[in-house]
Amino acid sequence: MFCNSCGGPLQPDYRVCPKCGSPIQGAVSGPPTYPPSRQGRVMRHIQPLAILWIIVGAFWLIPAVVMTVLGTVARIFIPFGDSIGRTLGPAVMHLMGFGFLFVAAAAFLAGWGLMQKRPWARTLTIVLGILALFHPPVATALGIYTLWVLLPSDAAQEYTQITRTA
């Protein structure tokens, strides 16, 4: 049972909510529902989080384009006698460029999925948030913010509720 005012958990014998202090007239069974004026953490932070992931995706496009272009023109700068360098240099540059492009696409997809409130977006964003922890300082902050918003179990319940209503 949950409080009608704040959504806090209640025991059947409670007469007053221990969380908000409002008198219990009739408890609601099932998961808490958030009135429009009192949104949960996920609902308050989902749009800024989505925008930040889209911005990060745009920033990952920069090295993707640079590495792909450098891979294309790398043969000009490698001496003619070094056949291994002329073969592997551009291939490595293209591979790194496509890797950065993959990360950018994943970040865009996570941001778009959060904006559209897709069920799979929470999982993808948590995975990207964990990977972002290893890219200090800005991406680490975004990873911590992502995990703070989406990782707790009550966040999973709230996100599921949000996806059902969307």
C-alpha positions in Angstrom: 0.0 0.0 0.0 1.1 3.5 -0.8 0.3 7.0 0.4 -2.2 9.0 -1.8 -0.2 12.2 -1.2 3.5 11.3 -1.7 3.4 7.7 -2.9 5.5 6.5 0.0 5.1 2.9 1.2 2.7 2.3 4.0 1.9 -0.5 6.4 -1.8 -1.5 6.9 -1.8 -0.2 10.5 -0.5 3.3 9.7 -2.8 6.2 10.4 -0.4 8.9 9.3 2.2 8.7 6.5 5.7 8.5 8.0 7.1 10.2 4.9 4.9 13.3 4.4 2.7 13.3 7.6 -0.6 13.4 5.8 -3.5 11.4 7.4 -4.3 8.1 5.8 -7.9 8.0 4.6 -7.6 5.2 2.1 -4.3 3.8 0.9 -3.8 3.0 -2.8 -2.6 -0.5 -3.7 0.0 -1.0 -6.4 3.0 1.0 -7.4 3.0 4.7 -6.6 1.6 7.1 -9.2 3.1 10.5 -9.4 0.8 13.5 -9.6 1.8 16.1 -12.3 3.1 18.5 -9.6 5.2 15.8 -8.0 7.1 14.0 -10.7 9.7 11.3 -9.9 13.4 11.6 -10.5 13.4 9.9 -13.9 10.5 12.0 -15.2 12.3 15.2 -14.1 15.6 14.3 -15.6 14.8 12.2 -18.7 14.7 15.1 -21.2 17.9 16.8 -20.0 19.7 13.4 -20.0 18.4 12.7 -23.6 19.6 16.1 -24.8 23.1 15.6 -23.2 23.4 12.2 -24.9 22.5 13.8 -28.3 25.1 16.5 -27.7 27.7 13.8 -26.8 26.8 12.0 -30.0 27.5 15.2 -32.0 30.9 15.6 -30.3 31.8 12.0 -31.2 31.1 12.8 -34.9 34.0 15.2 -35.0 36.8 12.6 -34.4 34.8 10.1 -36.6 35.0 12.5 -39.6 38.6 13.6 -38.9 39.8 10.0 -38.7 38.0 8.9 -41.8 39.3 11.9 -43.8 42.9 11.3 -42.4 42.6 7.7 -43.4 41.7 8.7 -46.9 44.7 11.1 -47.3 47.2 9.2 -45.2 48.9 7.6 -48.2 50.1 11.0 -49.3 52.1 11.4 -46.1 53.6 7.9 -45.8 56.9 7.4 -47.7 56.7 5.2 -50.9 59.2 2.6 -49.6 57.0 1.7 -46.6 54.4 -0.6 -48.1 53.1 -1.9 -44.7 52.6 1.6 -43.5 50.9 2.6 -46.7 48.5 -0.4 -46.3 47.9 -0.4 -42.5 47.9 3.3 -41.8 44.8 4.2 -43.7 43.1 1.0 -42.6 43.7 1.7 -38.9 42.5 5.3 -39.4 39.3 4.2 -41.1 38.8 1.6 -38.4 39.1 4.2 -35.7 36.8 6.6 -37.6 34.1 3.9 -38.0 34.5 3.1 -34.3 33.9 6.7 -33.3 31.0 6.8 -35.7 29.5 3.7 -34.0 29.8 5.4 -30.6 28.2 8.6 -32.0 25.3 6.6 -33.4 24.8 4.8 -30.1 24.7 8.1 -28.2 22.3 9.6 -30.7 20.1 6.5 -30.5 20.2 6.6 -26.7 19.2 10.2 -26.7 16.4 9.7 -29.2 15.1 6.6 -27.4 15.0 8.5 -24.1 13.1 11.4 -25.8 10.6 9.0 -27.3 10.4 7.0 -24.0 11.3 3.7 -25.7 11.6 0.7 -23.3 15.1 -0.3 -24.7 16.5 3.2 -24.3 17.1 2.8 -20.5 19.3 -0.3 -21.0 21.3 1.2 -23.8 21.8 4.5 -21.9 23.0 2.6 -18.8 25.5 0.7 -20.8 26.7 3.9 -22.5 26.8 5.5 -19.0 29.1 2.8 -17.7 31.4 3.1 -20.7 31.4 6.9 -20.3 32.8 6.6 -16.8 36.2 5.8 -18.4 36.4 9.1 -20.4 37.2 11.8 -17.9 36.2 14.5 -17.1 33.0 15.5 -19.0 31.9 12.0 -20.1 32.6 10.7 -16.6 30.2 13.3 -15.2 27.6 12.4 -17.8 28.1 8.7 -16.9 27.6 9.4 -13.2 24.5 11.5 -13.9 23.1 8.8 -16.2 23.6 6.1 -13.6 22.1 8.3 -10.8 19.0 8.9 -12.9 18.4 5.5 -14.5 20.1 2.7 -12.4 18.2 2.5 -9.1 15.4 -0.1 -8.9 12.7 2.5 -8.3 14.0 4.3 -11.4 13.3 1.1 -13.4 9.8 0.9 -12.1 9.2 4.6 -12.9 10.7 4.3 -16.4 8.5 1.3 -17.1 5.5 3.3 -16.0 6.6 6.2 -18.2 7.0 4.0 -21.2 3.5 2.5 -20.7 1.9 5.9 -20.6 3.8 7.3 -23.6 
